[in-house]
Structure formats: structure tokens, C-alpha cells
Amino acid sequence: MEQILEMPKQVPPQHQDRQPGIEKEMNPRPIYDTDEPSFGRLNGKVAIITGGDSGIGRAIAIKFAKEGADVAIVYLDEHQDAEETAREVRRYGKEALLIATDISQEVNCRNVIEKTLERFGHLHILVNNAAVQYEQKDIQDITAEQWEYTFKVNIFSYFYLSKYAVAYLKEGSSIINTTSVNAYRGNESLMDYSATKGAIVSFTRSLSQSLIKKGVRVNAVAPGPVWTPLIPASFNDEKVSKFGKDVPMERAAQPVEIAPCYVFLASQEGAFITGQVLHPNGGSIINT
């Protein structure tokens, strides 16, 4: 009989003073892997995952490796988290290429594609997942610098990476973008973050139409609350302790619960799906 893994329903108050946050400092540590079987759905594939060092990105990298893919893990400067993710990928017999870079800059996005091709020779899957968010209670508190940087990381990088990847993606390849439930319902204290996530939905739909004749599918995943380093790095102790309680399931997801969406969209199982968004959000009803 399959063992059902019990997910934490609450986390203790905590806060990190830098962004992006550090997974190894979280309590409890996010769950990013389980002992469920794999089926070789991504055998021989090469994937790029931004924000792949921790959180949802780490869970995707490990799940992809379990399914047979080599992965390029793109991250800013969280070196210890990235090394841990790479070890887990290699534990499943797959290669992990670590690329530490600031993807808010176009030239660095181009370099990510080039380094991946130099190492693996091919590219089949691009997962645009990296993001930052900064809580502000009033629009007047959002500086021009914060607004611009949030857009550069959260949507500009998705555009640049996709732009430079397209030339190497063949029929059957896939681009998967991470948006958010906040793209649909908004968030009064995350206005710039929510705006970028809304832009990702429109970008996904538009790019899917542009690439459909090439045989490249473009989809997105819109998670609800997920226990990742971004949470203690974004919110105060009290808000962290209540994180996820406002959804019908009354808890935040663990990254391992989100990663299967990306496997499905990247694999042959999702071959007839493009321009769509999956919604692992704990039961929130939204207008898509």
C-alpha cells in the first residue's frame, strides 16, 4: 500500500534578512523529494531551471532527474543550497550544471543558454521559475528601483531566456513558466510581484501561439502558497506563522507537491497541451 506523506500544517515564526532566502536556514526544511517511483518520462532530455537551487526549483530539478533528465541549475548566489540540489540530482545518476548568475541582465540569460549547450549539446526544456518579491503596504512605498528590479527578474528574464533558447528547441520541446495565484486574485502588499505574474500568464499564452507551428509547447504553473525560502525572506515572523492558512486546505504546499505539474507539462503526457496554466493552489477558486 502506498504510504501517504503527511505535510506540515503550520510553521513556527521566522524571518530571513536577505532575498532570495536560504533553504538550509528554514524550519522546518521544505519537502522536495519522496520515495515514489519514477517512470523515465524525461529520459535523454536536458532542462534549464532558473531558481533551481531551492524551493519549487529544487523540487523540479530533482523530479526531472528522477525521470531521466540532465539539468542546468541557474541561481543567484545561494551556493550551498545549489550544491545540495546538485548532489540530489547526481544521486539519481544525472548530470547537474550549476550556473550562478544574475538573470535580471540580458547578457547573462544568453550566457545561460550558451553554457548549457556547451555542457550538454542539446536543450529540450526551459523552466522559467526564478522570482523575487518585496512586501510593501502602500503603492507609495514601492520605489522605482524595486519596481524595475522585480520586473527584470520575474518577467524580463523569462523573455530573454526564451528568446535565446528558441533557436535550439526542436519539435516536442517545452517552455514552462512559473506564475502565481496572485496573477488572478491580486495581492495588496505584493503589487509589483503580482503584476509580473499577470504578465507571465499573457506572455505564456502569446508565446504558445508563436511557437505552435514549430512544435514547441509553452505552458505555465500558478501555485498557491508554497513553503519556500521566498516566504521567510519576504514576510515578518507573525505572517510566516500564518502562511497558507487562508486557502481551503488550510496549509501551504510543499515544493514536492508542485513539481509533478512541471513533469507532466514537459513530458509526452502533456503533448496536447499548450498555452495553458495549471493551478496547484490548495483549493482556491479563481477566474482564469
C-alpha positions in Angstrom: 0.0 0.0 0.0 1.3 3.5 -0.9 2.4 5.5 2.1 0.8 9.0 2.2 3.4 11.6 3.4 1.9 13.9 6.0 2.6 17.6 5.2 3.2 20.2 7.9 0.1 22.3 8.6 1.9 25.1 10.3 5.4 26.5 10.6 7.0 28.4 13.5 7.6 32.2 13.3 10.8 33.0 11.5 12.4 35.6 9.2 15.4 36.0 7.0 17.0 39.4 6.3 18.1 38.8 2.7 16.5 37.9 -0.6 16.5 35.4 -2.1 16.2 33.4 1.1 18.3 30.4 2.1 16.7 27.0 2.3 19.1 25.5 4.8 18.1 28.1 7.3 14.4 27.3 7.2 12.5 25.5 10.0 11.2 23.0 9.0 13.1 22.4 5.8 10.8 22.2 2.8 10.0 18.7 1.5 11.4 18.4 -2.0 11.5 14.7 -2.7 9.7 11.5 -1.8 10.3 7.8 -2.4 7.6 7.4 -5.1 8.7 5.5 -8.2 9.8 7.2 -11.5 8.9 6.2 -15.0 11.6 7.6 -17.3 9.3 10.2 -18.7 12.2 12.6 -19.4 14.9 10.1 -20.4 17.6 11.8 -22.5 16.2 15.3 -22.0 18.2 18.4 -21.0 16.5 21.1 -18.9 17.3 24.6 -17.7 15.7 25.6 -14.4 16.0 29.1 -13.1 15.8 29.5 -9.3 16.8 25.8 -9.3 18.8 25.9 -6.1 15.9 25.8 -3.7 12.1 25.8 -3.2 10.0 24.8 -6.2 13.0 25.0 -8.5 14.9 22.4 -6.4 11.9 20.0 -6.4 11.6 20.4 -10.1 15.3 19.7 -10.7 15.2 16.5 -8.6 11.9 15.3 -10.1 13.3 15.9 -13.6 16.5 13.9 -12.7 14.4 11.1 -11.3 12.5 11.0 -14.7 15.8 10.9 -16.6 16.8 14.5 -17.4 20.1 16.2 -17.0 19.6 19.7 -15.6 21.3 23.1 -15.6 20.5 24.8 -12.2 20.5 28.6 -12.5 20.7 30.6 -9.3 21.9 34.0 -8.0 24.4 33.3 -5.2 22.9 30.7 -2.8 25.9 28.4 -3.4 25.3 25.9 -0.5 21.7 25.4 -1.5 22.7 24.9 -5.1 25.3 22.4 -4.2 22.8 20.4 -2.2 20.4 20.3 -5.1 23.2 19.2 -7.4 24.1 16.4 -5.1 20.5 15.2 -5.1 20.3 15.3 -8.9 23.5 13.3 -9.2 22.2 10.8 -6.7 19.7 9.8 -9.4 22.5 9.3 -11.9 22.0 12.5 -13.8 24.3 15.5 -14.5 23.8 18.8 -12.8 25.4 22.0 -14.2 25.5 24.9 -11.7 25.3 28.4 -13.2 25.5 31.3 -10.7 24.4 34.5 -12.4 22.1 37.5 -12.2 19.4 36.8 -14.8 17.9 40.3 -14.5 20.6 41.1 -17.1 20.0 40.1 -20.7 23.6 39.1 -21.4 23.6 36.7 -18.5 20.4 35.0 -19.9 22.1 34.5 -23.2 25.2 33.0 -21.4 22.9 30.5 -19.5 21.8 29.1 -22.8 25.3 29.0 -24.3 26.8 27.3 -21.2 24.1 24.7 -21.1 24.7 23.9 -24.8 28.4 23.8 -24.3 28.0 21.2 -21.5 25.2 19.0 -22.8 25.0 19.8 -26.6 21.2 19.9 -26.5 18.2 21.7 -24.9 14.7 20.3 -24.6 13.1 22.0 -21.6 13.3 25.6 -20.3 11.7 26.2 -16.9 11.5 29.9 -16.1 10.9 29.8 -12.4 13.1 32.4 -10.6 11.4 35.3 -8.8 11.7 37.9 -6.1 9.0 39.6 -4.1 9.1 42.5 -1.6 6.2 43.3 0.7 5.0 46.9 0.7 1.7 48.0 2.2 1.3 51.1 0.1 2.0 51.9 -3.5 3.9 55.0 -2.4 6.4 52.8 -0.7 7.3 50.9 -3.9 10.4 52.6 -5.3 11.2 52.8 -9.0 14.3 50.7 -8.3 12.2 47.9 -6.6 9.5 48.0 -9.4 12.1 47.7 -12.1 14.2 45.0 -10.4 11.1 42.9 -9.7 10.1 43.1 -13.4 13.7 42.4 -14.6 13.9 39.2 -12.5 10.3 37.9 -12.7 9.4 38.6 -16.4 12.3 40.1 -18.3 14.4 37.1 -17.6 11.6 34.8 -18.9 11.5 36.7 -22.1 15.3 36.8 -22.6 15.8 33.1 -21.8 13.0 32.1 -24.1 14.3 34.3 -26.8 17.8 32.8 -26.8 16.5 29.2 -26.2 14.0 29.1 -29.1 16.7 28.6 -31.8 17.7 25.3 -30.1 14.3 23.9 -29.2 13.1 21.2 -31.5 9.6 19.7 -32.0 8.4 18.2 -28.8 10.4 20.7 -26.6 8.7 22.7 -23.8 8.9 26.0 -22.1 7.2 26.1 -18.7 6.8 29.4 -16.8 6.0 29.8 -13.1 3.3 32.3 -12.5 1.2 32.5 -9.3 -2.3 32.5 -7.9 -1.7 36.2 -7.3 -1.8 36.8 -11.1 -5.5 36.1 -10.8 -6.6 37.4 -7.5 -4.0 40.2 -6.8 -2.2 40.9 -3.6 -2.4 44.3 -1.9 1.0 44.0 -0.4 2.7 42.4 -3.4 1.6 44.7 -6.2 4.7 44.6 -8.3 5.2 40.9 -7.8 1.5 40.2 -8.7 1.8 42.4 -11.8 4.8 40.4 -13.1 2.9 37.2 -12.5 0.0 38.5 -14.5 2.4 39.4 -17.3 3.7 35.9 -17.3 0.3 34.5 -18.0 -0.1 36.7 -21.0 3.4 36.0 -22.2 2.8 32.3 -21.9 -0.4 32.4 -24.0 1.2 34.7 -26.6 4.5 32.7 -26.9 2.5 29.4 -27.2 0.7 30.8 -30.2 4.0 31.9 -31.7 5.7 28.6 -31.3 2.9 26.1 -32.0 3.9 25.6 -35.6 7.5 24.8 -34.5 6.1 22.1 -32.3 7.3 23.7 -29.1 4.7 23.8 -26.3 4.5 26.7 -23.8 2.6 26.4 -20.5 2.7 27.8 -17.0 2.1 26.7 -13.4 0.3 29.0 -10.9 1.0 27.8 -7.4 -0.9 29.0 -4.4 1.1 29.3 -1.1 4.2 27.1 -1.1 6.8 26.8 1.7 9.9 28.1 0.0 12.8 30.4 1.1 11.0 33.3 -0.5 8.4 33.2 2.3 10.6 33.9 5.4 12.7 36.3 3.2 9.6 38.3 2.4 7.4 38.4 5.5 7.7 39.0 9.2 7.5 36.3 11.9 3.8 36.5 12.5 2.8 36.4 8.8 5.1 33.4 8.2 3.5 31.5 11.1 0.1 32.0 9.4 1.3 31.4 5.9 -1.1 29.2 3.8 -3.9 29.2 6.4 -6.2 31.3 4.1 -6.7 28.5 1.4 -9.3 25.8 1.7 -6.7 23.1 2.5 -5.6 25.5 5.4 -1.9 24.9 4.8 0.9 25.8 2.4 2.1 23.3 -0.2 5.5 21.6 0.0 7.6 22.0 -3.2 7.4 18.3 -3.8 3.6 18.7 -4.4 4.1 21.3 -7.1 6.9 19.7 -9.1 4.8 17.0 -10.8 2.9 19.7 -12.7 6.2 20.5 -14.5 7.0 16.9 -15.2 3.5 16.5 -16.7 3.8 19.6 -18.9 7.4 18.7 -20.0 6.6 15.0 -20.9 4.7 13.3 -23.6 1.8 13.1 -21.3 1.2 16.8 -21.9 1.7 16.6 -25.7 -1.7 18.1 -26.5 -1.5 21.0 -24.0 -0.1 24.4 -24.8 -0.9 28.0 -23.8 -2.5 26.7 -20.5 -1.9 27.2 -16.8 -2.1 24.5 -14.1 -3.4 25.6 -10.7 -2.0 23.7 -7.7 -3.3 26.1 -5.1 -4.9 24.2 -2.3 -8.5 24.6 -3.5 -8.7 28.3 -4.2 -11.4 29.1 -6.8 -10.2 31.6 -9.3 -11.4 33.1 -12.5 -8.9 32.0 -15.2 
